[in-house]
Amino acid sequence: MSPENEHNAPQWTSWVEKFEGFVVAALAFLLVLVVAIILGVVGYLFVCKLAALGRFENVTELQQAALRAFSGILLVLLGLELLDTVKVYFREHNVRVEVILLVGLIAMGRHVLEIDLHYIEPLILFGFSGLLLALSLSYFLVKRAR
């Protein structure tokens, strides 16, 4: 708020801004907590699966374990990107569209890794591909505009 408008602002606006700061800080704390928990679980599962690495009977089992590991890593990355969005909002009071699009791309990437191609409907695959194309094109255009 500029100094000349400060005298014209209602008294309650400073209280609202403080409350907004508290809410954003609480959300950031919760996101840090969630990311830390997910990282701990992913690390634990990774160590457990690493110990069982020699017990895979075929490549399909190994592939499934690797895809689950990648999915867990992307989940941690998703949390970090959301935390970055909250930090930027807290600092600048605006939401960066490119970060939101990146979060969408990471989330879709996780879903693609979890698709069982033997049982999924073709229309769902077309929906996923259309959404990925739209997110990718939007991200490209936003990055290019900057």
C-alpha positions, -999 to +999 in steps of 0.1 A: +000+000+000+015+034-009+019+060+018-006+085+003-033+058+003-024+046+038-045+073+054-075+066+033-075+028+040-100+015+065-086+004+099-094-033+094-072-037+063-040-040+084-057-067+105-068-086+073-032-084+059-018-098+092-044-126+091-035-133+055+002-135+064-006-159+093-027-182+070+000-183+043+027-190+070+005-218+084+000-233+049+037-232+043+044-249+076+018-276+068+034-281+033+068-285+048+055-310+073+038-330+045+068-329+023+091-341+051+067-370+059+065-380+023+102-378+019+107-400+050+082-426+037+097-426+002+132-430+017+120-458+039+103-476+010+133-471-012+156-487+014+132-516+019+129-522-019+166-519-023+171-547+002+146-568-019+163-559-052+178-594-056+144-611-051+126-598-082+116-627-103+113-609-136+117-575-153+080-566-149+083-567-111+115-546-112+098-521-136+068-518-112+090-511-083+110-485-102+078-468-114+065-466-078+099-451-067+097-425-095+061-417-085+072-411-049+100-388-060+076-368-082+053-365-052+081-349-031+088-326-061+052-317-063+051-307-026+083-286-031+067-267-061+036-261-041+057-247-012+075-224-037+041-211-048+031-203-012+065-186-006+061-165-037+026-155-027+037-146+008+066-125-006+050-109-037+012-114-032+008-129-066+007-164-080+031-173-107+012-191-135+043-210-147+047-227-112+010-237-112+014-252-147+045-270-136+027-285-106+000-297-130+026-313-153+043-330-124+009-343-111+000-356-145+034-372-149+028-391-116-006-403-130+009-414-163+035-435-144+007-452-125-014-461-156-020-498-161-022-499-199-039-533-199-070-521-181-074-484-189-101-471-212-089-455-245-109-424-238-091-418-205-058-421-223-070-395-248-080-373-219-046-376-203-028-369-235-050-338-242-045-325-207-007-331-209-006-313-243-026-284-230-004-280-199+028-284-219+017-258-245+005-234-218+038-238-199+058-232-231+037-201-240+040-186-205+078-192-204+081-177-239+061-146-230+086-139-202 
